[in-house]
Amino acid sequence: MKPTDLRGILQYIPQFREKTFVLAIDGAIVTDENFATLLLDVAVLRSLNIRVVLVHGASAQIKLLADEQKISASNLDGAGITDAATLQLALHAANRLTHEILEGLSANDLRAVCPNVIIAHPLGIIGGVDHQFTGKVEKVDVEMLQMLLTQGMIPVIPPLGFDGDGKTYRVNSDGVAVAVADALKATKLIFITAADGILVQGRLIRQMLVADLESVLALQKNDIAPELLSKALHAVTACKAGIPRVHVINGKVDEGLLAEVFSNEGIGTLIYANEYQQIRRALKKDVRAIQLLTKAAVESEELVKRTRAIIEKNLADYFIFEIDKNPVACVALHVFPEQKKGELACLYVNPLHENRGIGRKLIQFVENKAREMNLTELITLSTQAFTYFQSKGGFAEGSPDDLPPARREKYDQSGRNSKVLVKKLTKV
């Protein structure tokens, strides 16, 4: 799906309307040439009544200012020690970036404001080291944020916090984003970086359960790209705080934000807090999706062609595997009650979701369904994937004589000479 495909976007609108997305944008992205396009993506989100909060970093700009002024700055990422000199650089850089973001939003006819909603206190002395002007988020003024969002405004939040005495502290922007997302009970937290996503040993992680990411951080922390470690750590914190989806994407990719939000494939890394996949019975609205899913396999003669009328007639036999309510695989179970046999048919997985165990889950699902119906044998026919059914599904090669009479007649008429595979079903 193209991210700008209106039909593709429309299916997500009921899920996201009036929901809140928190976008955590690295400072380096704000000054990138693609930032103007990113703000157009934000405008699309707002046009769909999705509430948006922008939190931005400033480490790239602080480093640049430090180099220009030949100042040895500390705490570029807001997590270490912030001395007085670094705080002044942070104030200058953050204010300038906030202004640039407000300008860009105004250019897209979007109302925005920079509120002082982050209440912070000093990080203090840790391990005997005084972190001086480094702060930690103590509270988020959620009432003010909700009021602004209700009025259709986009809050723009810099990596700065204030205490009750009016003192300013430098805070980590990733931490601010998590605190804001938690306070607003956001549906999504999206880290927009200069990387394609979370990399482990140089390999892009496309999607991962938060528990699995925790294991990677505990056992393979050094395998995560250093510039993405903060994103990974805060993604775990966010999911455990109740944010259902945390994304890490490359803000330099044209229309990347829309591609991540409005397609189930996405472009970056998705960390999710709960099992977001499910197998369900197909509905009439899924007929077109089944045809589109299997189109390539039909053209390559891997699957037999099924017309819309045929699918609709046997719709009760079909099941859909979906991710975030988007069909990515399908299967059918045709029953021959007199012979107590079932046929596993039309098994197909979108190539973008291959090698993730989806096919095996669907085979197991069909097996369980067949057992529930007291069937004793499962058959499947294949011209190209028979080794998969044998190695992954536990099927053994049979013969056309194993087919029920009604199915044997169709088999002979098709001329496909498919291999017949059989699996005896035992009670479990």
ChimeraX attribute file (.defattr): number of C-alpha atoms within 10 A of each C-alpha:
attribute: neighborCount
match mode: 1-to-1
recipient: residues
	/A:1	13
	/A:2	13
	/A:3	18
	/A:4	14
	/A:5	10
	/A:6	11
	/A:7	11
	/A:8	14
	/A:9	18
	/A:10	12
	/A:11	14
	/A:12	17
	/A:13	16
	/A:14	10
	/A:15	13
	/A:16	18
	/A:17	15
	/A:18	16
	/A:19	17
	/A:20	20
	/A:21	21
	/A:22	25
	/A:23	22
	/A:24	27
	/A:25	23
	/A:26	21
	/A:27	25
	/A:28	20
	/A:29	21
	/A:30	26
	/A:31	15
	/A:32	13
	/A:33	10
	/A:34	15
	/A:35	19
	/A:36	18
	/A:37	18
	/A:38	24
	/A:39	21
	/A:40	19
	/A:41	19
	/A:42	23
	/A:43	18
	/A:44	14
	/A:45	20
	/A:46	18
	/A:47	12
	/A:48	16
	/A:49	16
	/A:50	20
	/A:51	25
	/A:52	24
	/A:53	26
	/A:54	22
	/A:55	25
	/A:56	30
	/A:57	32
	/A:58	30
	/A:59	23
	/A:60	17
	/A:61	22
	/A:62	26
	/A:63	22
	/A:64	13
	/A:65	18
	/A:66	19
	/A:67	12
	/A:68	9
	/A:69	10
	/A:70	9
	/A:71	13
	/A:72	10
	/A:73	20
	/A:74	19
	/A:75	22
	/A:76	23
	/A:77	22
	/A:78	27
	/A:79	20
	/A:80	19
	/A:81	24
	/A:82	25
	/A:83	17
	/A:84	13
	/A:85	13
	/A:86	25
	/A:87	25
	/A:88	14
	/A:89	23
	/A:90	31
	/A:91	19
	/A:92	15
	/A:93	22
	/A:94	24
	/A:95	17
	/A:96	14
	/A:97	21
	/A:98	24
	/A:99	14
	/A:100	14
	/A:101	23
	/A:102	20
	/A:103	14
	/A:104	20
	/A:105	21
	/A:106	13
	/A:107	13
	/A:108	14
	/A:109	10
	/A:110	19
	/A:111	15
	/A:112	21
	/A:113	16
	/A:114	16
	/A:115	14
	/A:116	17
	/A:117	19
	/A:118	24
	/A:119	20
	/A:120	24
	/A:121	21
	/A:122	22
	/A:123	20
	/A:124	16
	/A:125	11
	/A:126	8
	/A:127	6
	/A:128	7
	/A:129	9
	/A:130	16
	/A:131	18
	/A:132	18
	/A:133	24
	/A:134	27
	/A:135	28
	/A:136	24
	/A:137	24
	/A:138	15
	/A:139	17
	/A:140	21
	/A:141	15
	/A:142	15
	/A:143	12
	/A:144	14
	/A:145	21
	/A:146	16
	/A:147	11
	/A:148	19
	/A:149	19
	/A:150	12
	/A:151	10
	/A:152	17
	/A:153	19
	/A:154	23
	/A:155	25
	/A:156	21
	/A:157	25
	/A:158	29
	/A:159	27
	/A:160	29
	/A:161	28
	/A:162	22
	/A:163	17
	/A:164	9
	/A:165	6
	/A:166	9
	/A:167	12
	/A:168	20
	/A:169	27
	/A:170	34
	/A:171	31
	/A:172	27
	/A:173	26
	/A:174	25
	/A:175	24
	/A:176	28
	/A:177	28
	/A:178	27
	/A:179	21
	/A:180	26
	/A:181	26
	/A:182	22
	/A:183	17
	/A:184	21
	/A:185	17
	/A:186	21
	/A:187	19
	/A:188	23
	/A:189	27
	/A:190	27
	/A:191	28
	/A:192	28
	/A:193	22
	/A:194	20
	/A:195	18
	/A:196	19
	/A:197	26
	/A:198	26
	/A:199	20
	/A:200	17
	/A:201	12
	/A:202	10
	/A:203	12
	/A:204	14
	/A:205	18
	/A:206	18
	/A:207	18
	/A:208	14
	/A:209	17
	/A:210	25
	/A:211	16
	/A:212	12
	/A:213	21
	/A:214	18
	/A:215	11
	/A:216	16
	/A:217	17
	/A:218	10
	/A:219	10
	/A:220	13
	/A:221	17
	/A:222	13
	/A:223	15
	/A:224	19
	/A:225	18
	/A:226	11
	/A:227	14
	/A:228	17
	/A:229	18
	/A:230	17
	/A:231	23
	/A:232	27
	/A:233	16
	/A:234	19
	/A:235	30
	/A:236	23
	/A:237	18
	/A:238	26
	/A:239	23
	/A:240	15
	/A:241	16
	/A:242	15
	/A:243	24
	/A:244	20
	/A:245	21
	/A:246	26
	/A:247	28
	/A:248	28
	/A:249	25
	/A:250	20
	/A:251	25
	/A:252	22
	/A:253	17
	/A:254	15
	/A:255	18
	/A:256	21
	/A:257	28
	/A:258	21
	/A:259	22
	/A:260	21
	/A:261	19
	/A:262	22
	/A:263	18
	/A:264	18
	/A:265	19
	/A:266	19
	/A:267	21
	/A:268	23
	/A:269	24
	/A:270	24
	/A:271	27
	/A:272	24
	/A:273	21
	/A:274	14
	/A:275	11
	/A:276	13
	/A:277	15
	/A:278	12
	/A:279	18
	/A:280	13
	/A:281	15
	/A:282	22
	/A:283	13
	/A:284	11
	/A:285	9
	/A:286	20
	/A:287	19
	/A:288	11
	/A:289	18
	/A:290	24
	/A:291	16
	/A:292	12
	/A:293	19
	/A:294	22
	/A:295	16
	/A:296	14
	/A:297	17
	/A:298	14
	/A:299	11
	/A:300	10
	/A:301	13
	/A:302	17
	/A:303	21
	/A:304	18
	/A:305	15
	/A:306	15
	/A:307	11
	/A:308	13
	/A:309	10
	/A:310	11
	/A:311	19
	/A:312	18
	/A:313	10
	/A:314	12
	/A:315	18
	/A:316	15
	/A:317	17
	/A:318	23
	/A:319	25
	/A:320	25
	/A:321	23
	/A:322	17
	/A:323	17
	/A:324	14
	/A:325	15
	/A:326	17
	/A:327	23
	/A:328	24
	/A:329	26
	/A:330	28
	/A:331	24
	/A:332	25
	/A:333	25
	/A:334	19
	/A:335	17
	/A:336	16
	/A:337	12
	/A:338	8
	/A:339	13
	/A:340	15
	/A:341	25
	/A:342	26
	/A:343	23
	/A:344	23
	/A:345	21
	/A:346	24
	/A:347	19
	/A:348	23
	/A:349	23
	/A:350	16
	/A:351	11
	/A:352	10
	/A:353	15
	/A:354	13
	/A:355	10
	/A:356	10
	/A:357	11
	/A:358	20
	/A:359	23
	/A:360	15
	/A:361	14
	/A:362	24
	/A:363	21
	/A:364	13
	/A:365	16
	/A:366	22
	/A:367	24
	/A:368	16
	/A:369	14
	/A:370	23
	/A:371	18
	/A:372	10
	/A:373	14
	/A:374	15
	/A:375	23
	/A:376	16
	/A:377	19
	/A:378	23
	/A:379	23
	/A:380	23
	/A:381	25
	/A:382	20
	/A:383	15
	/A:384	13
	/A:385	12
	/A:386	20
	/A:387	16
	/A:388	14
	/A:389	21
	/A:390	15
	/A:391	10
	/A:392	13
	/A:393	18
	/A:394	14
	/A:395	20
	/A:396	16
	/A:397	16
	/A:398	16
	/A:399	11
	/A:400	18
	/A:401	9
	/A:402	15
	/A:403	23
	/A:404	18
	/A:405	13
	/A:406	9
	/A:407	15
	/A:408	14
	/A:409	12
	/A:410	10
	/A:411	17
	/A:412	12
	/A:413	10
	/A:414	11
	/A:415	8
	/A:416	13
	/A:417	13
	/A:418	18
	/A:419	17
	/A:420	21
	/A:421	25
	/A:422	24
	/A:423	20
	/A:424	14
	/A:425	16
	/A:426	11
	/A:427	9
	/A:428	5
